[in-house]
Amino acid sequence: MAIVITVAQQKGGAGKTMIAANLAALLAASARVALLDIDPQKSLARWHALRAERAGAPAISFADVAGWRLAATLDKLRASHDVVLIDSPPHVETDARLAVRGAGLVIVPMQPSLPDLWAAEGTFKLARDEKRKLAVLFNRAPSASRLRLRLADELAERRVPVLAATLGNRTGYAVAFAQGLGVTEASPRSVAAAEIRALLAEIREITG
């Protein structure tokens, strides 16, 4: 039975799709991985289509159903894969609720900004209502930032866990994404690749 990781955030531009793609690409080298894209923008679907054209890239299963078929599709993917990664829609309505309900871990990407924190509040509540594990991931984050420290303090006051791993604002992520690759495939020795590996290591500690 697969571990299901849902990447969720109501604010656009937080990096949900990039995070799901990079985790999938890294995991695909050693595990059966599936992506489930229920974000109406379908950026993950386009990334997967680019990947399918690349010879030698480890295979990643893909589905982009929504609505009444979503629960059954998630059950099928969970039964036939080791990891399922869900790119959720930017709202907390039915599809997002199902994606959170089915998750072993909900990752909420946030840039170190107050609008990102405010936008994430609905996702925090949804994860708590569904009794799901939750963790914030700072994305496009400077290595040292007073605002980031302030946000970390606010999250601690709200008892929202924050991952130690962070992702910087690096062009390598966009370059790899445009090729249908993860940054660990396109630039395996880069700082960005090290960040994704650190993120996955921490996720494994949380999910067991």
LINRA-V311471 format. One record per residue. N is the residue number from 1. SS is DSSP state (alpha for helix, beta for strand, coil for the rest). PHI is phi in whole degrees, 0 to 359 (999 if undefined). OMEGA is omega in whole degrees, 0 to 359 (none if undefined). Layout:
n->N ss->SS phi->PHI omega->OMEGA
n->N ss->SS phi->PHI omega->OMEGA
This chain:
n->1 ss->coil phi->999 omega->187
n->2 ss->coil phi->285 omega->164
n->3 ss->beta phi->280 omega->180
n->4 ss->beta phi->250 omega->178
n->5 ss->beta phi->241 omega->178
n->6 ss->beta phi->256 omega->176
n->7 ss->beta phi->258 omega->190
n->8 ss->coil phi->223 omega->175
n->9 ss->coil phi->190 omega->182
n->10 ss->coil phi->282 omega->183
n->11 ss->coil phi->277 omega->176
n->12 ss->coil phi->293 omega->177
n->13 ss->coil phi->80 omega->181
n->14 ss->coil phi->281 omega->177
n->15 ss->coil phi->103 omega->182
n->16 ss->alpha phi->305 omega->186
n->17 ss->alpha phi->295 omega->179
n->18 ss->alpha phi->299 omega->180
n->19 ss->alpha phi->294 omega->179
n->20 ss->alpha phi->299 omega->181
n->21 ss->alpha phi->296 omega->182
n->22 ss->alpha phi->291 omega->176
n->23 ss->alpha phi->295 omega->179
n->24 ss->alpha phi->298 omega->181
n->25 ss->alpha phi->297 omega->179
n->26 ss->alpha phi->292 omega->181
n->27 ss->alpha phi->291 omega->187
n->28 ss->coil phi->296 omega->180
n->29 ss->coil phi->292 omega->186
n->30 ss->coil phi->221 omega->184
n->31 ss->coil phi->213 omega->175
n->32 ss->coil phi->275 omega->189
n->33 ss->beta phi->242 omega->174
n->34 ss->beta phi->232 omega->174
n->35 ss->beta phi->250 omega->175
n->36 ss->beta phi->235 omega->185
n->37 ss->beta phi->257 omega->177
n->38 ss->coil phi->244 omega->173
n->39 ss->coil phi->278 omega->183
n->40 ss->coil phi->303 omega->180
n->41 ss->coil phi->291 omega->177
n->42 ss->coil phi->60 omega->177
n->43 ss->alpha phi->294 omega->179
n->44 ss->alpha phi->293 omega->176
n->45 ss->alpha phi->298 omega->180
n->46 ss->alpha phi->292 omega->177
n->47 ss->alpha phi->298 omega->180
n->48 ss->alpha phi->296 omega->178
n->49 ss->alpha phi->296 omega->176
n->50 ss->alpha phi->298 omega->181
n->51 ss->alpha phi->295 omega->182
n->52 ss->alpha phi->298 omega->180
n->53 ss->coil phi->275 omega->184
n->54 ss->coil phi->266 omega->178
n->55 ss->coil phi->292 omega->174
n->56 ss->coil phi->92 omega->178
n->57 ss->coil phi->286 omega->179
n->58 ss->coil phi->306 omega->185
n->59 ss->coil phi->290 omega->175
n->60 ss->coil phi->228 omega->177
n->61 ss->beta phi->290 omega->185
n->62 ss->beta phi->212 omega->172
n->63 ss->beta phi->214 omega->179
n->64 ss->coil phi->222 omega->179
n->65 ss->coil phi->282 omega->177
n->66 ss->coil phi->210 omega->176
n->67 ss->alpha phi->70 omega->189
n->68 ss->alpha phi->293 omega->180
n->69 ss->alpha phi->274 omega->189
n->70 ss->alpha phi->297 omega->184
n->71 ss->alpha phi->298 omega->181
n->72 ss->alpha phi->294 omega->179
n->73 ss->alpha phi->296 omega->178
n->74 ss->alpha phi->298 omega->178
n->75 ss->alpha phi->299 omega->180
n->76 ss->alpha phi->294 omega->180
n->77 ss->alpha phi->295 omega->180
n->78 ss->alpha phi->298 omega->183
n->79 ss->alpha phi->286 omega->188
n->80 ss->alpha phi->246 omega->182
n->81 ss->coil phi->225 omega->176
n->82 ss->coil phi->271 omega->181
n->83 ss->beta phi->221 omega->172
n->84 ss->beta phi->240 omega->178
n->85 ss->beta phi->248 omega->183
n->86 ss->beta phi->246 omega->171
n->87 ss->beta phi->265 omega->191
n->88 ss->coil phi->271 omega->181
n->89 ss->coil phi->284 omega->184
n->90 ss->coil phi->277 omega->175
n->91 ss->coil phi->200 omega->183
n->92 ss->coil phi->243 omega->179
n->93 ss->coil phi->270 omega->194
n->94 ss->alpha phi->303 omega->183
n->95 ss->alpha phi->298 omega->179
n->96 ss->alpha phi->296 omega->179
n->97 ss->alpha phi->297 omega->178
n->98 ss->alpha phi->296 omega->179
n->99 ss->alpha phi->294 omega->178
n->100 ss->alpha phi->287 omega->182
n->101 ss->alpha phi->299 omega->182
n->102 ss->coil phi->275 omega->188
n->103 ss->coil phi->271 omega->167
n->104 ss->coil phi->275 omega->178
n->105 ss->beta phi->209 omega->174
n->106 ss->beta phi->252 omega->177
n->107 ss->beta phi->259 omega->180
n->108 ss->beta phi->248 omega->179
n->109 ss->beta phi->285 omega->179
n->110 ss->beta phi->220 omega->163
n->111 ss->coil phi->285 omega->182
n->112 ss->coil phi->287 omega->180
n->113 ss->coil phi->214 omega->179
n->114 ss->alpha phi->296 omega->177
n->115 ss->alpha phi->301 omega->177
n->116 ss->alpha phi->294 omega->178
n->117 ss->alpha phi->296 omega->180
n->118 ss->alpha phi->298 omega->181
n->119 ss->alpha phi->294 omega->184
n->120 ss->alpha phi->281 omega->187
n->121 ss->alpha phi->300 omega->178
n->122 ss->alpha phi->296 omega->178
n->123 ss->alpha phi->291 omega->176
n->124 ss->alpha phi->303 omega->182
n->125 ss->alpha phi->297 omega->181
n->126 ss->alpha phi->298 omega->180
n->127 ss->alpha phi->297 omega->179
n->128 ss->alpha phi->291 omega->178
n->129 ss->alpha phi->299 omega->181
n->130 ss->coil phi->271 omega->180
n->131 ss->coil phi->57 omega->179
n->132 ss->coil phi->255 omega->173
n->133 ss->coil phi->296 omega->187
n->134 ss->beta phi->223 omega->175
n->135 ss->beta phi->208 omega->175
n->136 ss->beta phi->273 omega->175
n->137 ss->beta phi->242 omega->175
n->138 ss->beta phi->286 omega->183
n->139 ss->coil phi->239 omega->185
n->140 ss->coil phi->51 omega->188
n->141 ss->coil phi->256 omega->172
n->142 ss->coil phi->293 omega->183
n->143 ss->coil phi->296 omega->178
n->144 ss->coil phi->225 omega->183
n->145 ss->coil phi->205 omega->177
n->146 ss->alpha phi->297 omega->181
n->147 ss->alpha phi->294 omega->178
n->148 ss->alpha phi->299 omega->178
n->149 ss->alpha phi->296 omega->178
n->150 ss->alpha phi->297 omega->180
n->151 ss->alpha phi->295 omega->178
n->152 ss->alpha phi->299 omega->178
n->153 ss->alpha phi->295 omega->180
n->154 ss->alpha phi->296 omega->179
n->155 ss->alpha phi->294 omega->177
n->156 ss->alpha phi->297 omega->178
n->157 ss->alpha phi->297 omega->179
n->158 ss->coil phi->274 omega->182
n->159 ss->coil phi->61 omega->175
n->160 ss->coil phi->258 omega->180
n->161 ss->coil phi->296 omega->177
n->162 ss->beta phi->240 omega->179
n->163 ss->coil phi->293 omega->175
n->164 ss->coil phi->291 omega->177
n->165 ss->coil phi->293 omega->175
n->166 ss->coil phi->226 omega->177
n->167 ss->coil phi->244 omega->180
n->168 ss->coil phi->276 omega->178
n->169 ss->coil phi->273 omega->189
n->170 ss->coil phi->239 omega->181
n->171 ss->alpha phi->294 omega->181
n->172 ss->alpha phi->303 omega->179
n->173 ss->alpha phi->296 omega->181
n->174 ss->alpha phi->293 omega->180
n->175 ss->alpha phi->297 omega->179
n->176 ss->alpha phi->295 omega->181
n->177 ss->alpha phi->301 omega->181
n->178 ss->coil phi->294 omega->179
n->179 ss->coil phi->258 omega->184
n->180 ss->coil phi->74 omega->183
n->181 ss->coil phi->239 omega->166
n->182 ss->coil phi->267 omega->182
n->183 ss->alpha phi->293 omega->177
n->184 ss->alpha phi->290 omega->176
n->185 ss->alpha phi->268 omega->183
n->186 ss->alpha phi->284 omega->182
n->187 ss->coil phi->218 omega->189
n->188 ss->coil phi->297 omega->181
n->189 ss->coil phi->259 omega->184
n->190 ss->coil phi->280 omega->175
n->191 ss->alpha phi->297 omega->179
n->192 ss->alpha phi->299 omega->178
n->193 ss->alpha phi->297 omega->178
n->194 ss->alpha phi->297 omega->178
n->195 ss->alpha phi->296 omega->180
n->196 ss->alpha phi->293 omega->178
n->197 ss->alpha phi->296 omega->178
n->198 ss->alpha phi->295 omega->178
n->199 ss->alpha phi->298 omega->181
n->200 ss->alpha phi->297 omega->179
n->201 ss->alpha phi->301 omega->180
n->202 ss->alpha phi->289 omega->176
n->203 ss->alpha phi->299 omega->179
n->204 ss->alpha phi->297 omega->177
n->205 ss->alpha phi->296 omega->182
n->206 ss->alpha phi->289 omega->186
n->207 ss->alpha phi->273 omega->179
n->208 ss->coil phi->74 omega->none
